[in-house]
Amino acid sequence: MVARVIRYSCAVLLIVSSIALASYQVYKIADVASGLLMYIAQAFLLAGSIFGLDYYVKKISYVITKSTARNTQQ
C-alpha cells in the first residue's frame, strides 16, 4: 500500500514538475530548451509506465482468475 502511494506520488510529481519547468521557461525566456524537452519526454514516459503497469497487472490478473474459475467449473 505504501509503495503504491509513493509510486503514484512520484508519477504525479514528475508530471507537475515538467509542466512547471516548461511554463517557467516559456514565460521567462519565451523559448523551451531541448534539454527540457528531453526531460519532459522522459518524465511523461516514466509516469505513463507507472500508471500503465498497474492497469496492465490488474487486467492480466483478472483474465487469469477468470480463466482459472472457468477451468474449475468444468
C-alpha positions as CSV (number, residue, x, y, z in Angstrom):
1,M,0.0,0.0,0.0
2,V,2.8,2.5,0.9
3,A,4.7,1.5,-2.2
4,R,1.7,2.3,-4.4
5,V,1.3,5.7,-2.8
6,I,5.0,6.5,-3.3
7,R,4.9,5.3,-6.9
8,Y,1.8,7.4,-7.8
9,S,3.1,10.5,-6.0
10,C,6.4,10.2,-7.9
11,A,4.5,10.0,-11.2
12,V,2.3,13.0,-10.3
13,L,5.4,14.9,-9.2
14,L,7.2,14.2,-12.5
15,I,4.2,15.4,-14.5
16,V,3.7,18.6,-12.4
17,S,7.4,19.4,-12.3
18,S,7.8,19.1,-16.1
19,I,4.7,21.3,-16.7
20,A,6.0,23.9,-14.2
21,L,9.5,23.9,-15.7
22,A,8.1,24.3,-19.3
23,S,5.8,27.1,-18.3
24,Y,8.6,28.9,-16.4
25,Q,10.8,28.8,-19.5
26,V,8.1,30.0,-21.8
27,Y,7.2,32.9,-19.6
28,K,10.7,33.8,-18.6
29,I,12.8,33.1,-21.8
30,A,10.0,32.7,-24.4
31,D,11.6,29.5,-25.5
32,V,11.8,25.9,-24.4
33,A,15.3,24.4,-24.4
34,S,15.9,21.0,-26.0
35,G,17.2,19.6,-22.7
36,L,14.0,20.4,-21.0
37,L,12.0,18.8,-23.8
38,M,14.0,15.6,-23.2
39,Y,13.2,15.8,-19.5
40,I,9.5,16.3,-20.2
41,A,9.5,13.3,-22.6
42,Q,11.3,11.0,-20.1
43,A,9.1,12.2,-17.2
44,F,5.9,11.5,-19.2
45,L,7.2,8.1,-20.3
46,L,8.0,7.1,-16.7
47,A,4.8,8.4,-15.3
48,G,2.8,6.7,-18.1
49,S,4.6,3.5,-17.4
50,I,3.8,3.7,-13.7
51,F,0.1,4.2,-14.3
52,G,0.0,1.8,-17.2
53,L,1.9,-1.0,-15.5
54,D,-0.6,-1.1,-12.7
55,Y,-3.5,-1.2,-15.1
56,Y,-1.8,-4.0,-17.1
57,V,-1.2,-6.1,-14.0
58,K,-4.8,-5.7,-12.8
59,K,-6.1,-6.7,-16.3
60,I,-3.8,-9.7,-16.6
61,S,-4.7,-10.9,-13.1
62,Y,-8.4,-10.5,-13.9
63,V,-8.0,-12.6,-17.0
64,I,-6.0,-15.3,-15.2
65,T,-8.5,-15.5,-12.3
66,K,-11.4,-15.6,-14.8
67,S,-9.9,-18.4,-16.8
68,T,-9.0,-20.3,-13.6
69,A,-12.6,-20.0,-12.3
70,R,-13.8,-21.3,-15.7
71,N,-11.4,-24.3,-15.6
72,T,-12.5,-25.3,-12.1
73,Q,-16.2,-25.3,-13.2
74,Q,-15.6,-27.8,-15.9
